[in-house]
Amino acid sequence: MAPLLPIGPQPLQGVKVNEPLLVPARYCGPPSSANGGYVSGSLAHCFDDATGRAVTVTLRQPPPLDVGMQVTRDGEDLELTFGGALVATAELTEAEVSPVEAVSHGIAAEASKAYPGLRQHPFPTCFVCGTDREDGLRIYPGPVEPVPGGGNRVAAPWTPDDSLFADWHEYDESTRRACLASTWAALDCIGAWAGDMEDRTMVLGRMTAVVDDLPVIGDPHVVTGEHRGGEGRRTFTASTLHDADGRIVGRAEHVWFEVDPETFGS
């Protein structure tokens, strides 16, 4: 059996199929489980040909922290299990992921001042959007003008730092970029806030993302999110990550499930 990845401040370093995947506690969503976007991006990394293609990850139960989960192949798809129980599945798809319209960095920074999570947050220790995390992504989405004919739209600025450096990746250039898992994470929680997380506590059930490039460390980016409907306990949203030149780095669509926050240890 391959050794578990070490617990530490660095992101996952290139997990492969049939090797254990361990998510350190730093990358939590709710306090006792891993951030859904981070885990989804870790699974997406196991596909050799995923760049620029849509990957859909379905979360079956909250991913545990600081333990080895097993990544195995089921045909062309991937399964993530722990103790024999299915945690998540991942597949390459032909899904069309429509981007959310961009806003300027200045507009995103101003919107972030009105982030609802600053008033009340169901999961304040979340790696992505938690207000109690100095070592998190600190993506704080606030409202911006909705696209005509679209739903609620939110935006936030984000500058990847050195702790997210993807040192496992081989580049043809010297540019330092953030890892795929943190890129998926950046596209994750903003969807919940676009879907009115302030009034409805939600957790990620499914995420489909296309990552065309990895974000450059130290460069300012903008993340936008949009509400795209709902049905019962489910809420549908989308998000897009733009670089400093306004180019799309990655885009995603989500399905969220409303939950009782006490169930997830908030």
C-alpha positions as CSV (number, residue, x, y, z in Angstrom):
1,M,0.0,0.0,0.0
2,A,1.3,3.4,-0.9
3,P,2.1,5.8,2.0
4,L,-0.4,8.4,2.9
5,L,0.4,12.0,1.8
6,P,1.8,14.0,4.8
7,I,-0.3,16.4,6.8
8,G,1.0,19.9,6.4
9,P,0.5,23.4,5.1
10,Q,0.9,22.5,1.4
11,P,-1.9,21.4,-1.0
12,L,-2.2,17.8,-2.3
13,Q,0.8,17.0,-4.6
14,G,-0.6,15.1,-7.5
15,V,-2.7,12.2,-6.2
16,K,-2.9,9.3,-8.6
17,V,-5.5,6.5,-9.1
18,N,-5.1,3.6,-6.6
19,E,-3.2,5.9,-4.2
20,P,-4.7,7.3,-1.0
21,L,-6.0,10.8,-1.0
22,L,-5.6,12.7,2.3
23,V,-7.1,16.1,2.8
24,P,-5.4,18.0,5.6
25,A,-7.6,19.9,8.1
26,R,-6.6,23.2,6.6
27,Y,-8.8,22.5,3.6
28,C,-12.1,22.1,5.5
29,G,-15.5,23.4,4.4
30,P,-17.7,22.7,7.4
31,P,-15.5,22.1,10.5
32,S,-15.5,18.3,10.3
33,S,-15.4,17.7,6.6
34,A,-13.3,18.8,3.6
35,N,-14.2,21.6,1.3
36,G,-16.2,20.2,-1.6
37,G,-14.5,22.2,-4.3
38,Y,-11.1,21.3,-3.0
39,V,-11.9,17.5,-3.0
40,S,-13.5,17.8,-6.4
41,G,-10.5,19.4,-7.9
42,S,-8.2,16.8,-6.3
43,L,-10.2,14.1,-8.1
44,A,-10.2,16.1,-11.4
45,H,-6.4,16.1,-11.2
46,C,-6.4,12.3,-11.5
47,F,-7.6,12.6,-15.1
48,D,-4.6,12.9,-17.4
49,D,-6.5,14.7,-20.1
50,A,-8.8,17.0,-18.2
51,T,-7.3,20.4,-19.1
52,G,-10.0,22.5,-20.9
53,R,-12.5,19.7,-20.5
54,A,-15.6,19.4,-18.3
55,V,-15.3,17.2,-15.2
56,T,-18.3,16.5,-13.1
57,V,-17.9,15.4,-9.4
58,T,-20.8,14.2,-7.4
59,L,-20.4,14.2,-3.6
60,R,-22.2,11.3,-1.9
61,Q,-21.3,12.2,1.7
62,P,-19.1,14.8,3.5
63,P,-15.4,13.9,2.7
64,P,-13.4,13.3,5.9
65,L,-10.3,15.2,6.9
66,D,-6.8,13.9,7.8
67,V,-7.5,10.3,6.8
68,G,-6.6,8.3,3.6
69,M,-9.5,8.0,1.1
70,Q,-9.0,5.6,-1.8
71,V,-9.2,6.7,-5.4
72,T,-10.1,3.9,-7.8
73,R,-11.2,3.7,-11.4
74,D,-14.6,2.4,-12.4
75,G,-14.4,2.1,-16.2
76,E,-13.6,5.6,-17.4
77,D,-14.9,7.2,-14.2
78,L,-13.3,7.6,-10.8
79,E,-14.6,6.7,-7.3
80,L,-13.5,8.1,-4.0
81,T,-14.2,5.8,-1.0
82,F,-13.4,5.6,2.7
83,G,-13.9,2.5,4.8
84,G,-15.7,0.9,1.8
85,A,-18.3,3.7,1.6
86,L,-18.6,5.8,-1.5
87,V,-17.6,9.5,-0.9
88,A,-17.6,10.9,-4.4
89,T,-17.5,10.0,-8.1
90,A,-15.9,11.9,-11.0
91,E,-16.3,11.7,-14.7
92,L,-15.2,13.5,-17.8
93,T,-18.3,14.9,-19.6
94,E,-19.2,16.9,-22.7
95,A,-21.2,19.4,-20.6
96,E,-21.4,23.0,-21.7
97,V,-20.6,25.3,-18.8
98,S,-21.8,28.8,-19.5
99,P,-19.6,31.5,-17.9
100,V,-20.8,34.2,-15.5
101,E,-20.2,37.7,-16.9
102,A,-17.1,39.4,-15.5
103,V,-16.9,42.6,-13.5
104,S,-13.8,44.7,-12.9
105,H,-11.5,44.1,-10.0
106,G,-12.6,47.5,-8.5
107,I,-16.2,46.5,-8.6
108,A,-15.5,43.1,-7.1
109,A,-13.4,44.7,-4.3
110,E,-16.3,47.1,-3.5
111,A,-18.8,44.3,-3.6
112,S,-16.7,42.3,-1.2
113,K,-17.2,44.9,1.5
114,A,-20.9,43.9,1.6
115,Y,-20.2,40.1,1.9
116,P,-23.1,38.6,3.9
117,G,-20.7,36.2,5.7
118,L,-19.2,39.2,7.6
119,R,-22.5,39.5,9.4
120,Q,-23.4,35.8,9.8
121,H,-21.6,32.7,8.5
122,P,-22.7,29.1,9.0
123,F,-19.2,27.8,8.4
124,P,-16.7,30.6,9.5
125,T,-13.7,28.2,9.4
126,C,-14.3,27.3,5.7
127,F,-11.0,27.3,3.8
128,V,-12.5,29.2,0.9
129,C,-14.9,31.8,2.3
130,G,-14.6,31.5,6.1
131,T,-14.1,34.8,8.0
132,D,-12.1,33.1,10.7
133,R,-9.4,31.9,8.4
134,E,-6.2,33.9,7.9
135,D,-4.7,31.0,6.0
136,G,-7.7,30.5,3.7
137,L,-8.5,31.8,0.2
138,R,-10.6,34.6,1.9
139,I,-13.0,34.9,-1.1
140,Y,-15.8,37.1,0.2
141,P,-18.5,37.5,-2.5
142,G,-20.8,40.5,-2.3
143,P,-23.7,41.5,-4.6
144,V,-23.2,43.2,-7.9
145,E,-25.8,44.2,-10.6
146,P,-27.4,41.1,-12.1
147,V,-27.0,40.3,-15.8
148,P,-30.2,41.3,-17.6
149,G,-32.4,38.2,-17.6
150,G,-30.2,36.4,-15.2
151,G,-30.3,35.7,-11.5
152,N,-28.6,37.2,-8.5
153,R,-24.9,37.9,-9.2
154,V,-22.0,38.2,-6.7
155,A,-18.3,38.9,-7.1
156,A,-15.1,38.9,-5.1
157,P,-11.4,39.6,-5.7
158,W,-8.8,36.9,-5.1
159,T,-5.0,36.8,-5.3
160,P,-3.5,33.3,-5.0
161,D,-0.6,33.1,-2.6
162,D,2.5,31.0,-2.4
163,S,1.0,28.3,-0.2
164,L,-1.2,27.2,-3.1
165,F,1.8,26.7,-5.5
166,A,1.4,23.6,-7.6
167,D,5.0,22.3,-7.4
168,W,3.9,18.9,-8.8
169,H,3.1,20.5,-12.1
170,E,5.5,20.5,-15.1
171,Y,5.5,23.8,-17.0
172,D,7.1,25.0,-20.2
173,E,7.5,28.4,-18.4
174,S,8.8,29.7,-15.1
175,T,5.5,31.2,-14.1
176,R,4.3,30.0,-10.7
177,R,0.7,28.9,-10.6
178,A,-1.9,27.7,-8.0
179,C,-2.7,24.0,-7.9
180,L,-5.9,22.5,-9.6
181,A,-7.5,21.7,-6.2
182,S,-7.4,25.3,-5.0
183,T,-8.6,26.5,-8.4
184,W,-11.7,24.3,-8.1
185,A,-12.1,25.6,-4.5
186,A,-12.0,29.2,-5.7
187,L,-14.9,28.3,-8.0
188,D,-16.9,26.6,-5.3
189,C,-18.3,28.6,-2.4
190,I,-19.1,31.7,-4.4
191,G,-22.0,29.7,-5.9
192,A,-23.6,29.1,-2.5
193,W,-23.5,32.9,-1.7
194,A,-25.0,33.6,-5.1
195,G,-27.8,31.2,-4.1
196,D,-28.6,33.1,-0.9
197,M,-26.4,31.2,1.6
198,E,-27.2,33.9,4.2
199,D,-30.8,32.6,4.5
200,R,-30.3,29.0,3.4
201,T,-27.4,26.9,4.7
202,M,-26.2,24.8,1.8
203,V,-23.5,22.2,1.0
204,L,-22.2,21.2,-2.4
205,G,-23.8,18.1,-4.0
206,R,-22.4,18.3,-7.5
207,M,-19.9,20.5,-9.4
208,T,-19.0,20.5,-13.0
209,A,-16.0,22.6,-13.9
210,V,-13.8,23.4,-16.9
211,V,-10.3,24.8,-16.0
212,D,-8.5,26.2,-19.0
213,D,-5.4,27.3,-17.1
214,L,-4.2,27.6,-13.5
215,P,-4.2,31.0,-11.8
216,V,-0.9,32.8,-11.5
217,I,0.5,33.2,-8.0
218,G,0.4,36.8,-6.9
219,D,-1.8,38.1,-9.7
220,P,-5.2,39.7,-8.9
221,H,-8.2,37.7,-10.1
222,V,-11.9,38.1,-10.0
223,V,-14.5,35.4,-9.1
224,T,-18.1,35.9,-10.1
225,G,-21.1,33.8,-9.2
226,E,-24.7,33.6,-10.4
227,H,-28.0,32.1,-9.1
228,R,-29.6,29.9,-11.9
229,G,-32.7,28.5,-10.2
230,G,-33.8,25.9,-7.7
231,E,-36.1,23.0,-7.0
232,G,-37.1,22.0,-3.5
233,R,-33.9,21.6,-1.4
234,R,-31.7,22.1,-4.5
235,T,-30.2,25.3,-5.6
236,F,-28.4,25.8,-9.0
237,T,-25.6,28.2,-9.5
238,A,-22.6,29.0,-11.6
239,S,-19.2,30.7,-11.2
240,T,-16.3,32.0,-13.3
241,L,-12.7,32.9,-12.5
242,H,-11.1,35.7,-14.5
243,D,-7.5,36.7,-14.6
244,A,-6.1,40.2,-14.4
245,D,-6.6,40.7,-18.2
246,G,-10.2,39.5,-18.0
247,R,-9.5,36.1,-19.5
248,I,-11.5,33.1,-18.3
249,V,-9.3,30.8,-16.2
250,G,-12.0,28.4,-15.1
251,R,-15.8,28.2,-14.9
252,A,-18.2,25.9,-13.0
253,E,-21.8,25.0,-12.4
254,H,-23.1,23.7,-9.0
255,V,-26.0,21.8,-7.4
256,W,-26.4,22.7,-3.7
257,F,-28.5,21.0,-1.0
258,E,-30.1,22.9,1.8
259,V,-29.1,21.4,5.2
260,D,-29.4,22.0,8.9
261,P,-26.1,23.6,9.8
262,E,-25.9,21.7,13.1
263,T,-25.8,18.5,11.1
264,F,-22.4,19.6,9.8
265,G,-21.0,20.8,13.1
266,S,-21.1,24.6,12.6
